[in-house]
Amino acid sequence: MAQRKQHLDALAVGLLVCCCLFWGFQQTLVKATLPEVAPVFQAALRFSGATLILWLWCRWRAIPLTLSDGSLWPGLLAGLLFALEFACLYTGLQYTSASRLTVLLYTSPFWVALFLPIWVRSERLGALQWLGLVIAFVALALTVGQGASADNNAPQWLGDALALSAGLTWGLTTITIRASALARISAEKLLFYQVAFSALTLPVLSLLLGEPWNFAFSPFAATSLLLQTGVGAFLSYLVWMWMLGRYPATRISAFIFLTPIFALMFGSLWLKEPVTPQLLIALACIAVGIVLVNRKAA
């Protein structure tokens, strides 16, 4: 197993920027695809495709997916939390803007910073890092009161609640990975637990919600699903799992506050979502929080 590093190096920062850029774009892409493909059904297709791609990848690279390493039960828990995250995330996009939902989703680092040090003492943050998280939290709180009307005349608070729930389950997934036997398995196997569990459960949830299953995709919807599957659910999440095995989870989790900035940019340029001074101030505070959390101690 590779030696764990205590700080983010240039490689980690570069990979995180690329992942955050795509994740910010992906939220807008998902929302733009909603008129053609229902939200949870969209997630089910995405993770079913990613499971197949990942299985083929593991076969090609001879990466074992056996269950004899003690990772089964924490793997199933991580899979359940991962599936719940995306069920909340995709459903929430029906009730609030892509940029707003993404900002609220990134409450995840607070749960990681609060609870992960209970099991992994090396993940403890100092006073300066906590200050960065508090600044970012205040920025997120500013967005809650900002408000365009909800889509389909639905209450926006419901979208906010679903986004916050997605942030909580993402944080708990990270904690499960770092504080269990999952921290010692390959990134591919770690991701397989999560996408395979989602591929099994999300179609059932979609049917229970009464979503229409329409397979007559337009070229745009087909391209959207391919990007969500190949780049999003496979490549970017595989990179994320790889980094969780080598870098401090608390600092990685704080760094991904950058994603709302990219979501804001794409939501404004593509979906013509409003950009208010309140949201811009919030995003500026998030950037300051990132710098403080990742600042090395003297």
N, C-alpha and C positions, 0 to 999 in steps of 0.2 A: 504493500500500500504506500502511496506517495506521502512524503512528509508534509504535515499540516503547517501552513504559514500563519503568522500572527497578524499580518497586515496585507492589504490589497496591493499587489504590484501592478506594473503597467499592463501585463497580460490580462489580469482580472478586470482592471478598469476598462480596457478596450472591449473585452467580451461583454461586460455589463452594459456598456453604452450601446452596443449593437443589439443586445437582447431588449433593453428598454425601448430603443427606437422601434423595433418591430412590435413589441407588446403595446406600445401606445398607438401604433398604426392599426394593430389587430382589433382593438376595441372599436375603432371607427369602422373597420371592415365588417365586423360582426353586425353592428347596428345597421349598416347600409344593406346587409343581406337579409335582414329580418322580414321585409315585405315578401320575400320569396320562400324563405326557409325558416320555420319556427325555431325559437331560441334553443330549447333543450334538444330538439331533434338535430339542430345544427351541431351542438356539442357532441351528441352521440355519434354522428357521422365522422366528425373530426377525430375522436379518440378511437373509434373502430379502425379507421384508416391508419392512425399512428401506431396502434397495436400491431397491425400486420407489417408495417414498415420496420418497426423495431424488432419484431421476431425474425424477419428476414436478415436484418443487420446482425443480430446476434448469431444466427446460423452461419452467415458469411464469415464473421470474425471468430467463430468457435467460442463464444462467450456462454458459459453454462447458466441455465435458469433453474437449477435444481433447488429443492426446498430443504436441504439437509444442513443448512448453515445457521439455523435458529432465527431466520429473518421472517418466517411466515406470518406470525401474528402481528408484529409491528408493521410488516408490509401490508397486511390487510387493513390495519387501522389507517395507515398513510393513504391507501387507496380510497377508503371510505371518505376521509377528510377531503381529499383531492376532488372526488366526485361531487361532494356537497358544495365545495367552493365554486365549481363551474356551473352547477345547477342554479345557485344563487346569482352568479355573475351574469349568465345569459338571460335569465328571467328578469333581472333588474334592468337590463338595457331597454326593456319595453316601457319603463316608467320614468327614466331619467336620461340625461344626456351622456354621451360616451365619455366626454372629458370629466364631467362631474363624478360619474360612477368610478372612473379610474382613480381619481384623487382619493375617494373614500375607500376604495379597495386597499390602498396602500397604508391603511392603519396596521397592516400585518407586522411591521417591524416593532411596534410597541408590545405586542403579545410575545414576540420572540425575546425582546430585551427584558421583559418582566419575568418570564417563567423559565427560559432556557438556563440561566445561571444556577437554578436550583439543582439541576442535574449535571451541568458542565461548567465548572467554576472558571475555566479559562475564557468563557464567553462574557464575563462580567464587564460592564462598562464603567468608566470613571465619570467624575462630575461633569467634565467638559462634554463627553459623549452624551450624557443624559440631557445636558442643556440643549444639544443639537436636536435630540428627539422631542424635547418639549417645544422648541421653536417650530419644528415641523408639525407637531400635534396642533398647536395654536393655528397654524396655517390651514390645516385640514378642517378645524372647527369653523373657520371663516367661510368655508365653502358650503356648510350645511344651511346657513341662512340665505344663501344666494339662490334666487330661484326662478328659473323659467317654469312655465306650466308643464305638467307631465304629458307624456304622449298618450293618445287615445283617451283623454280626459280622466286618466287614472291618477291617484294621489302620488305626488312625488316622494312623500315620506316613505312609501313602500319601496321605491327604488333605492332610496338611501339606506333603509334597513337591510335590504338584500345585499347591497354593496358592502356594508359594514360586516355582515355575516360572512361574506366571501373573504374579507380581510382576516377575520378571526380564524376561519378554517385554514386559510393559507399559513397563518402564523403557527397554528397547532401542527400542521403538516411538517413544517420546518423543524419544530421542536421534537416531534416524533422521530424524524430522520437523525438528528444530531445526538439524541439522548438514548438511542437504542442500537441494536445490532445492525440496523440499516446503514450506520455510519461506516461500516467496514465492508460493505459489498460494492460491486461495480456500479457505476452510474447507469449503465444500461439496465441491469436487473432492478435497480431502485426505481427507475422510470417505468419499467414494465409493470410492476405492482400497481402503479397509479393509473396508467392509461388503460390497462386491461380491466381493472375494476370498474373504471368509468365506462368502458365499452360495454360491460355487462349490465350496469345499473341504469345508465342514462336513457337507453331506449325504453326501458320499463317506465321510468318516470315520465318520459315524453308521452307515452300512451295513456298513463293515468291522468295526465293534464289535458288529454283530449286534443293534442296537437295534430294538425294534418301532416301526413307523410307524403310529400310531393317530390317525385324523383325527376320531373321534367324541368331540369335546371336550365336557366339561361346561361350564355357564355360567362356573364359576370358572376353569377352565383357559383358556377362550376370552378372558375378561377379562384374565387374567394375561399371555397372549401378546400381546394388543393393547397393554397397558401397557409390556411389555418392548420391543415394536417401536416404537410411536409416541413414547413419552416417553423410554425408555431408549436404544435404538439409533439413533434419529433425533435427537430434540430435544436431549437432554442431551449426547450426543457431539458434535453440531454446535456447541453452546456451548463445549465443551471445546476443540475444534479452533480455534474463533475466538479463545479466550483464549491458546492456544499461539502464535498469530501476533502477539500484542500485549503479553504479559507474560512475565517471566522464568520459564522452565520449571522451574528448580530451586525457586523459591518457590511456584509453583503446586503442584508435586508434593509438597512438604512439607505444604502446607495441607490436602491431601486426606486426611491422617491422621484427619481428623474423621469420615470415613465409618464406621470401625469403631464409633464411639460410637453412631451411628444404627443400625448393624446389631445391636449389642448390645441396644439398646432394643427394636427390632422383634422380634428373635429371642426376647427374654424375654417380651414381651407377647403375641406371637402363637403361637410354637412352643413356649413354655414351656421354653426352653433355660436351663440353670442359669447364674446370675450369681454368680461367686465373688469374694471379696475380692482375689485375685490378679489377676483380669481387670480389676477396677475400678481397682486401683493402676496397672496397665499403661496403661489408657486415660487416667488423670490425667496420667501422664508424657508421653503422646502430645500432650495439649493443651499442656503446657509446651513441648514441642519445637516445636510450631507457632508459638507466640509468639516463641521465640528465633530461629527460621529467618527469620521475616518482620520482625524488628526492624530498623529502619533504622540504618545506621552513623552514629555521631556526626559 
